[in-house]
């Protein structure tokens, strides 16, 4: 006979299964929990979020500085319980921006230090009132802002744990007896949305540690206020004239005023005035970078490359993804790593816009494993997709154009602010996302493999390219994304190649049908993309990252890249295998440069052989351009583009001032069009 408790347990189980089934119907993937997997947290790079670090700087200080109290942090972001009174380490402090009235490009510089014991320490400020250390002048005696670096450890039996290094900021007020924490602008200001689509408007974004009513003062134009935020404030500036410089600062009450910064508005669409812009990618921290690693990025190289781009006089900076280590299952950790990247780029972003693409390391994951076999894992894009997917949080953390494509399946993550386009003068830049809705085993759970482009996004790309081709104000089109279309070293096993395996594709869960495979595999999708861009004369280059090196390759109708129609004699959907042919696509009207720049700080990759780079190495004289049609370098690198009457040039630079390569005019190869 079944007991009442057993009936109740059975009923509860049925209700749970029904709830899971209902939730499953709302997802385009299979929830691994319904397959017997359990969720777990992993790959969380920071023990604490930057907001937790900010909250640890207390409102009331002492006669020597501001108090740091970490004793409220009883649990790390990976949910490990700790005794915060066992936290120890160091606090380094310095004026920020250093010599603010003198410098234009802001940076951090530390000068004093104090120890952290039993979870508490001091942001030392009193020394900066002395002539010997006061680099900021008389104003510093009453209020100011400092950079704060916390180096944290946890004392434990056996071996102490490293809790991380955290850079943040604090505004202070000195009342003659005690230091107080003022409203603290701990991120930004950053200028965004500077483009020729509407040169009269832009957005200035920043984060503050408490609800405030900030004012952005644009000299000669007026004041612009914002009340929404906490912590992020995005204030629109309007009434601007095209191609003009303006100075601005941010005021919060009587106590906080930033230094003055300068921004320049975009020219009108179609302007043929010279434009300079930069491109780089892959700035995550990694093995071998040592002291450069900070909160998920290689801070030293990021800072150096953005400073160089600033000194070169660039108007904007495109960034091709893998900003951070990522792959985290914590939203707070994801945001903190992106915050670190924005800190490193702050000197540039305060005055010039940055337009980022999303990379595979910008992964925010739901992770599951078998309770009895932890090696059996499923990892896929985090849901709820509208608020916690990698795509959604990336869009929340940056201010990007909002002209994204509509999803063909509204259950999937949003494209908003991770797929977009904009025009600057006579250049149109198109950002696509080939790390969308990523799953590590899509054939098991649903989702998309790394580098796959969904059909709805491909249709949007076709519309964007057709519009640019017909637009007389556009002379050049630049496309950029993370995954290489033609990998040459480090990601030959994936990117848009997978060693020629066309079996790789996306899968969508459909109620009553299970997992439904996408119509086209990765090779078909890649070739659709290659044919699409080759049809448009104005495409100057396709920029990617992911491989931590520099590679340049020209793809035309002579270069063997593989075709599933002609190169799969055994029917296994894998092309260009040993002993099989590897064909060019003979229906490419225009040659296209495919340029990979993944040298912004991540660990290097060396060259691997592929059909396309072997072709150019074996046939260098077939190159229709005066420069080489294939170049490879494992050095740190970034791109510098410039328009002129002669066309659109490219220079490739190391962060140490050495030029690796140059193309005089990316458009010269278009003269060899074939029908």
C-alpha positions in Angstrom: 0.0 0.0 0.0 1.3 3.5 -0.9 1.7 5.8 2.1 0.5 9.4 2.1 4.1 10.7 2.3 5.0 8.6 -0.7 2.0 10.0 -2.6 3.0 13.5 -1.6 6.6 12.9 -2.8 5.3 11.4 -6.1 2.9 14.3 -6.6 5.7 16.8 -5.9 8.0 15.0 -8.4 5.2 15.1 -11.0 4.8 18.9 -10.4 8.5 19.5 -10.7 8.7 17.5 -14.0 5.6 19.4 -15.3 7.3 22.7 -14.4 10.5 21.7 -16.1 8.6 20.6 -19.2 6.8 24.0 -19.2 10.1 25.8 -18.8 11.6 23.6 -21.5 9.0 24.6 -24.0 10.1 28.2 -23.6 13.8 27.4 -24.3 15.4 26.8 -27.8 17.8 24.3 -26.1 17.3 21.2 -23.9 17.7 22.1 -20.2 20.4 19.6 -19.0 18.6 19.5 -15.7 15.9 17.5 -17.4 18.5 15.0 -18.5 19.8 14.3 -15.0 22.6 16.9 -15.0 23.2 19.2 -12.1 24.3 22.9 -12.3 27.7 24.0 -11.1 29.8 27.1 -11.0 33.3 27.2 -12.7 36.0 29.4 -14.3 35.2 32.4 -12.1 38.2 34.6 -12.3 37.5 37.1 -9.6 36.7 36.2 -6.0 34.7 39.5 -5.6 32.9 41.9 -8.0 34.0 45.4 -8.5 30.8 46.6 -6.8 31.7 44.6 -3.7 35.2 46.1 -3.7 33.6 49.6 -4.0 31.2 48.9 -1.1 34.2 47.9 1.0 35.5 51.5 0.9 33.6 53.0 3.9 31.7 56.3 3.8 33.5 57.6 6.9 37.2 57.6 7.2 39.8 58.8 9.6 42.3 61.6 9.8 44.6 59.6 7.7 42.4 58.3 4.9 39.5 56.1 3.9 38.8 52.8 5.6 38.6 49.6 3.7 36.5 47.0 5.5 36.2 43.6 3.8 34.6 41.8 6.7 31.2 41.7 5.1 32.5 39.5 2.3 31.7 36.1 3.7 31.2 34.3 0.4 33.2 34.5 -2.9 31.6 34.7 -6.3 32.0 30.9 -6.7 29.9 30.6 -3.5 32.8 29.5 -1.3 32.3 30.5 2.3 35.2 32.3 3.8 36.1 34.0 7.1 36.8 37.6 6.0 38.8 38.4 9.1 41.5 36.1 7.6 41.8 38.4 4.5 45.2 40.1 4.3 47.2 42.0 1.7 48.1 45.4 0.5 46.4 48.7 -0.5 48.2 50.9 -3.0 47.0 54.5 -3.6 47.8 57.3 -6.0 46.2 60.5 -7.4 43.9 59.8 -10.3 44.1 61.0 -13.0 47.8 61.6 -12.2 48.6 65.3 -12.6 45.1 65.8 -14.0 45.6 69.4 -15.0 48.6 68.6 -17.1 47.9 65.3 -18.9 45.3 64.8 -21.6 45.6 61.0 -21.7 44.6 59.8 -18.2 46.4 57.0 -16.4 47.0 55.5 -12.9 50.1 56.0 -10.8 50.4 54.6 -7.3 52.6 56.2 -4.6 51.7 55.0 -1.1 50.8 51.7 0.5 49.2 50.2 3.6 48.7 46.7 4.8 45.4 44.8 5.1 45.1 42.8 8.3 42.1 40.9 9.6 40.0 42.1 6.6 40.6 45.8 7.2 43.0 48.4 5.9 43.5 52.1 5.0 43.4 54.0 1.7 46.2 56.3 2.8 45.5 60.0 1.8 47.2 62.2 4.4 50.6 62.0 2.8 49.2 63.6 -0.4 48.6 66.8 1.5 52.3 67.2 2.0 54.3 69.2 -0.5 56.5 66.3 -1.1 53.6 64.1 -2.5 51.0 66.6 -3.6 51.2 66.4 -7.4 47.7 67.9 -7.8 48.0 71.4 -6.3 45.8 73.3 -3.9 42.5 71.7 -4.9 43.8 68.4 -3.6 43.9 69.7 -0.1 40.0 69.7 0.1 38.9 67.0 -2.3 40.0 64.7 -5.1 40.1 61.2 -6.6 42.5 58.4 -6.1 43.2 55.1 -7.8 43.1 52.2 -5.3 44.7 48.8 -5.9 43.8 45.9 -3.5 46.0 42.8 -3.5 44.1 40.3 -1.5 45.0 36.9 0.1 43.1 34.5 2.4 45.0 33.0 5.3 44.3 29.3 5.5 45.7 26.2 7.1 48.2 24.5 4.7 48.3 27.1 1.9 47.0 30.6 1.6 44.6 31.4 -1.2 45.0 34.3 -3.7 41.8 36.3 -3.8 42.9 38.6 -6.6 44.1 42.0 -7.5 41.5 44.7 -7.9 41.9 48.3 -9.2 39.2 50.8 -8.4 38.8 54.5 -7.5 37.6 56.6 -4.7 36.6 60.2 -4.5 37.2 61.9 -1.1 36.4 65.1 0.9 38.7 66.4 3.6 36.8 68.5 6.2 39.9 69.6 8.1 39.8 66.7 10.5 38.5 63.6 8.8 38.4 62.1 5.3 34.9 61.1 3.9 34.1 59.1 0.8 32.4 61.4 -1.7 30.2 60.1 -4.6 32.7 58.0 -6.5 32.8 57.9 -10.3 34.4 54.5 -10.5 34.1 53.8 -14.2 34.4 56.3 -17.1 33.5 58.8 -18.3 33.4 57.2 -21.8 32.2 58.8 -25.0 30.0 56.5 -27.2 27.8 56.6 -30.3 30.0 59.0 -32.2 29.2 58.3 -35.8 27.9 60.0 -39.0 24.4 58.5 -38.7 23.6 61.5 -36.4 26.7 63.7 -35.7 24.5 66.0 -33.6 24.2 63.4 -30.7 26.4 61.2 -28.7 26.3 59.4 -25.3 28.6 59.9 -22.3 28.5 56.8 -20.0 29.9 56.3 -16.5 29.2 54.4 -13.2 28.8 56.0 -9.8 28.8 54.1 -6.4 25.5 55.6 -5.3 22.3 57.2 -6.7 23.1 60.8 -7.7 22.0 63.5 -10.1 25.1 64.0 -12.2 25.6 66.8 -14.7 27.7 66.7 -17.9 28.9 70.2 -18.7 29.8 70.7 -22.4 31.6 73.9 -22.7 29.9 76.3 -25.1 26.8 74.1 -25.3 25.3 73.8 -21.8 24.5 71.2 -19.1 23.0 67.8 -19.6 21.6 65.9 -16.6 20.6 62.3 -15.9 18.8 60.8 -12.9 18.5 57.2 -14.0 21.5 54.9 -13.3 22.7 53.3 -10.2 25.3 52.4 -11.1 25.4 53.0 -14.8 24.5 56.5 -16.2 24.1 57.1 -19.9 23.6 60.7 -20.7 22.8 61.9 -24.2 24.4 65.0 -25.5 22.5 66.8 -28.3 22.8 70.0 -30.3 26.3 69.2 -31.5 27.8 70.3 -34.8 29.5 67.7 -37.1 33.3 67.4 -37.2 33.8 69.8 -34.2 35.8 69.5 -31.0 34.1 70.1 -27.6 35.3 70.0 -24.0 33.3 68.5 -21.3 33.4 67.5 -17.6 31.1 65.8 -15.1 29.9 67.5 -12.0 28.3 65.7 -9.0 27.1 68.1 -6.4 29.7 70.5 -5.0 32.3 67.9 -4.1 33.0 66.0 -7.4 34.2 67.4 -10.7 36.2 65.4 -13.2 39.0 66.9 -15.2 38.0 68.3 -18.6 38.1 66.0 -21.5 37.8 66.6 -25.3 35.7 64.8 -27.8 35.3 65.3 -31.5 32.0 64.7 -33.3 31.8 62.7 -36.5 31.8 64.3 -39.9 28.7 64.2 -42.1 28.0 61.0 -43.9 30.0 60.9 -47.1 32.7 63.3 -46.0 36.0 62.6 -47.8 38.1 64.2 -45.1 40.8 61.8 -43.9 39.8 59.3 -41.2 42.1 57.2 -39.0 40.9 54.3 -37.0 42.4 51.3 -35.2 41.6 47.7 -34.7 42.8 45.0 -32.3 41.5 41.9 -30.5 42.3 39.3 -27.9 43.4 41.2 -24.8 42.6 38.5 -22.2 45.1 37.5 -19.6 46.8 34.2 -19.9 49.8 31.9 -19.2 53.1 33.7 -19.5 51.8 37.2 -19.0 52.6 37.3 -15.3 52.4 40.8 -13.8 50.4 42.0 -16.7 47.3 40.0 -15.6 44.6 42.1 -13.9 41.0 41.0 -13.3 40.8 38.9 -16.5 42.8 41.0 -18.9 46.4 41.7 -20.0 46.2 45.3 -18.7 49.7 46.4 -19.7 49.3 45.6 -23.4 45.8 47.0 -23.6 46.8 50.3 -22.0 49.8 50.5 -24.4 47.9 49.8 -27.6 45.1 52.2 -26.8 47.6 54.9 -25.9 49.4 54.4 -29.2 46.2 54.6 -31.1 45.5 57.8 -29.3 48.9 59.2 -30.2 48.4 58.2 -33.8 45.3 60.5 -33.8 42.7 57.8 -34.5 39.1 58.9 -34.6 37.7 55.6 -33.3 38.8 52.0 -32.3 37.2 48.8 -33.4 37.9 45.8 -31.1 37.4 42.3 -32.3 36.4 40.4 -29.2 38.0 38.2 -26.5 38.4 41.3 -24.4 38.5 39.2 -21.2 39.1 35.7 -20.0 35.4 35.1 -19.6 34.0 31.6 -19.9 32.6 32.3 -16.4 29.4 31.2 -14.9 29.0 34.3 -12.8 27.3 37.4 -14.1 29.1 39.5 -11.5 32.5 38.1 -12.5 31.7 38.7 -16.2 30.9 42.4 -15.5 34.0 42.8 -13.3 36.3 41.5 -16.1 34.7 43.9 -18.6 35.1 46.7 -16.1 38.8 45.9 -15.9 39.0 46.1 -19.7 37.3 49.5 -19.8 39.7 50.7 -17.0 42.7 49.8 -19.2 41.1 51.6 -22.2 39.9 54.6 -20.1 42.4 57.1 -21.4 41.2 56.5 -25.0 37.5 56.0 -24.2 37.2 59.3 -22.3 37.7 61.1 -25.6 37.2 58.7 -28.5 34.7 56.0 -29.1 35.4 52.2 -29.1 33.2 49.8 -30.9 33.6 46.2 -29.6 32.6 42.8 -31.0 31.8 39.8 -28.9 34.2 36.9 -28.7 34.2 33.3 -27.6 35.8 34.4 -24.3 32.9 36.7 -23.7 31.0 33.5 -22.8 28.7 33.6 -19.8 27.7 30.0 -19.3 25.2 27.7 -17.6 27.3 24.7 -16.7 26.0 21.2 -15.9 27.6 17.9 -15.0 26.6 14.3 -14.1 26.5 13.8 -10.4 28.3 10.5 -10.7 30.7 11.6 -13.5 31.9 15.2 -13.3 33.7 14.8 -16.7 30.4 14.4 -18.4 29.5 18.1 -18.8 27.2 20.3 -20.8 28.0 24.0 -21.1 25.9 26.5 -23.0 24.9 30.2 -23.2 23.4 31.4 -19.9 19.6 32.0 -19.6 17.3 33.9 -19.0 18.6 35.1 -22.4 17.1 38.5 -22.3 19.0 39.5 -19.1 21.8 37.0 -18.4 23.1 35.7 -21.7 26.5 36.8 -22.8 24.9 38.8 -25.5 22.5 40.6 -23.1 25.1 41.5 -20.5 27.7 42.5 -23.2 25.0 44.9 -24.5 24.3 46.2 -21.1 28.0 47.0 -20.4 28.7 48.9 -23.7 26.8 51.7 -25.5 26.6 50.4 -29.0 24.3 51.1 -32.0 20.9 49.4 -31.7 20.3 48.6 -35.4 20.6 44.8 -34.8 18.7 42.2 -36.8 15.5 40.7 -35.5 15.8 37.1 -34.3 14.0 34.5 -36.4 13.4 32.6 -33.1 12.4 35.0 -30.3 13.4 32.4 -27.7 17.1 32.9 -28.6 19.4 35.6 -27.1 19.1 39.2 -28.4 21.4 40.6 -31.1 21.0 44.1 -29.6 24.3 45.9 -29.2 26.4 42.8 -30.1 25.5 42.9 -33.9 25.3 46.4 -35.4 26.6 48.8 -38.0 27.6 52.5 -38.2 29.1 55.0 -40.6 31.9 57.4 -40.0 32.5 59.8 -42.9 32.8 57.6 -46.0 33.4 54.3 -44.1 30.7 51.8 -43.0 31.7 49.4 -40.3 29.6 46.2 -39.8 30.0 44.1 -36.6 28.7 40.6 -36.8 28.7 38.0 -34.1 30.0 34.5 -35.0 30.0 33.5 -31.3 26.3 33.8 -30.9 24.3 31.5 -28.7 27.3 29.3 -28.1 27.1 25.7 -26.8 30.0 23.4 -26.3 28.0 20.3 -27.5 25.1 21.7 -29.5 24.3 18.3 -30.9 23.4 17.2 -27.3 21.8 20.3 -25.8 21.1 22.6 -28.7 22.7 26.0 -29.4 25.4 27.0 -31.9 29.0 25.9 -32.2 31.7 28.5 -32.0 32.0 30.6 -35.2 28.6 29.7 -36.6 26.5 32.5 -38.2 22.7 32.0 -37.9 20.6 32.4 -41.1 18.8 35.5 -39.7 22.1 37.3 -39.1 23.4 36.3 -42.5 20.3 37.8 -44.1 20.9 41.0 -42.2 24.5 41.1 -43.4 23.3 40.8 -47.0 20.9 43.8 -46.4 23.7 45.9 -44.8 26.1 45.2 -47.6 23.6 45.8 -50.4 22.6 49.1 -48.7 26.3 50.2 -48.5 26.9 49.3 -52.1 24.0 51.5 -53.2 24.9 54.4 -50.9 26.9 57.1 -52.6 28.2 58.4 -49.2 30.0 55.0 -48.6 33.3 54.4 -50.2 34.6 51.6 -48.0 33.1 48.8 -46.0 34.8 47.1 -43.1 33.4 44.0 -41.5 34.7 42.7 -38.2 34.0 39.9 -35.8 35.9 37.5 -33.5 36.3 34.1 -35.3 38.6 34.0 -38.3 37.0 33.1 -41.6 40.3 31.6 -42.6 42.4 30.6 -39.6 46.1 30.4 -40.0 47.5 29.5 -36.6 45.9 28.5 -33.2 42.3 27.9 -34.3 42.5 25.8 -37.4 40.6 23.2 -35.3 37.6 25.5 -35.1 37.0 29.1 -36.2 35.0 28.8 -39.5 37.0 25.8 -40.6 37.0 22.8 -38.1 39.4 21.1 -40.4 36.8 21.1 -43.1 34.1 19.4 -41.1 30.7 20.5 -42.5 28.9 18.3 -39.9 29.4 21.1 -37.4 26.2 23.1 -37.2 23.6 24.7 -34.8 20.7 22.8 -33.3 17.4 24.2 -32.1 15.0 22.5 -29.7 11.5 22.3 -31.0 8.7 20.9 -28.8 7.5 17.6 -30.2 10.5 17.3 -32.5 13.5 17.4 -30.2 16.7 18.9 -31.6 16.4 20.1 -35.1 19.7 20.7 -37.0 20.3 23.9 -39.0 20.0 23.4 -42.7 23.7 24.3 -43.4 26.9 23.2 -41.8 29.8 25.4 -40.9 31.6 25.1 -44.3 28.5 25.9 -46.2 27.9 28.9 -43.9 31.5 30.1 -44.4 31.3 29.8 -48.1 28.0 31.7 -48.2 29.7 34.4 -46.3 32.7 34.4 -48.6 30.5 34.6 -51.7 28.4 37.4 -50.1 31.3 39.7 -49.3 33.1 39.0 -52.7 30.0 40.3 -54.5 30.4 43.8 -53.1 33.1 46.0 -54.5 33.2 48.3 -51.5 34.3 45.7 -49.0 37.9 46.7 -48.1 38.5 43.9 -45.6 37.1 41.4 -43.2 38.8 41.8 -39.8 38.9 39.1 -37.2 40.8 38.1 -34.1 40.7 34.9 -31.9 44.2 33.7 -33.2 46.8 35.5 -31.1 48.9 36.7 -34.0 48.7 38.7 -37.2 47.8 37.1 -40.5 46.9 38.7 -43.8 45.5 36.6 -46.6 43.9 37.5 -49.9 41.0 35.2 -51.0 40.0 35.2 -54.7 38.7 32.7 -57.2 42.2 31.0 -57.5 42.8 30.2 -53.8 41.8 26.7 -52.6 39.5 27.0 -49.6 37.3 23.9 -50.1 33.8 23.4 -51.5 31.4 20.8 -50.0 29.9 20.4 -53.5 33.1 19.3 -55.2 35.5 18.2 -52.4 33.6 15.5 -50.6 34.0 12.4 -52.7 33.3 9.9 -49.8 30.2 11.8 -48.7 31.3 12.2 -45.0 30.7 16.0 -45.1 34.4 16.6 -44.4 36.4 18.3 -47.2 40.1 18.8 -48.0 41.1 15.6 -46.2 44.4 13.9 -47.1 44.2 12.6 -50.6 41.1 14.6 -51.5 41.1 17.8 -53.6 40.6 21.2 -52.2 39.0 23.6 -54.6 38.7 27.4 -54.9 35.4 29.1 -55.2 35.4 30.1 -58.8 32.4 32.4 -58.6 34.0 35.2 -56.5 33.8 38.5 -58.4 36.1 40.5 -56.2 39.2 39.5 -54.2 38.9 40.3 -50.4 41.5 40.8 -47.8 40.9 38.7 -44.6 43.0 40.2 -41.8 43.4 38.6 -38.4 44.7 40.8 -35.5 44.6 38.9 -32.2 47.7 40.5 -30.6 46.4 42.7 -27.9 47.8 40.7 -25.0 46.6 37.1 -25.1 49.2 34.2 -25.2 50.7 33.8 -28.7 50.0 31.2 -31.4 52.4 30.2 -34.1 51.6 29.4 -37.8 49.9 26.2 -38.9 49.5 25.0 -42.5 46.2 25.5 -44.3 45.2 25.1 -47.9 45.0 28.8 -48.4 48.3 29.9 -46.8 50.1 27.0 -48.5 48.8 28.2 -51.8 50.2 31.7 -51.4 53.5 30.4 -50.1 53.8 28.1 -53.1 52.6 30.8 -55.6 53.8 34.2 -54.3 54.0 35.6 -57.8 50.3 35.1 -58.4 49.5 37.8 -55.9 47.8 40.7 -57.8 48.9 43.2 -55.1 52.4 44.7 -54.7 52.5 43.5 -51.1 52.5 39.8 -50.2 49.2 38.0 -50.3 50.0 36.0 -47.1 51.9 37.4 -44.1 52.0 35.9 -40.6 53.6 37.2 -37.3 53.2 36.0 -33.7 54.0 39.5 -32.3 51.7 41.7 -30.3 50.0 43.9 -32.9 47.3 46.3 -33.7 46.0 47.8 -37.0 46.1 51.4 -38.1 43.8 52.4 -41.0 43.7 55.7 -42.8 41.7 57.1 -45.7 43.1 59.6 -48.2 42.8 60.5 -51.8 44.9 57.5 -52.5 42.4 55.1 -50.9 42.4 53.1 -47.6 45.7 52.1 -46.2 46.7 49.6 -43.5 49.7 49.6 -41.2 50.3 46.8 -38.7 52.2 47.9 -35.5 53.6 46.3 -32.4 53.0 48.1 -29.1 56.8 48.7 -29.1 56.7 51.0 -32.1 57.8 48.6 -34.9 55.8 48.3 -38.1 55.2 44.7 -39.2 53.4 45.3 -42.5 51.7 47.8 -44.7 49.2 47.8 -47.6 49.2 51.1 -49.5 45.5 50.7 -50.6 43.3 47.9 -49.7 41.1 48.6 -52.7 43.7 48.1 -55.3 42.9 44.4 -55.6 39.3 45.2 -56.7 40.7 46.1 -60.1 41.0 42.4 -60.9 37.2 41.7 -60.8 36.0 38.8 -62.8 32.5 37.9 -63.8 
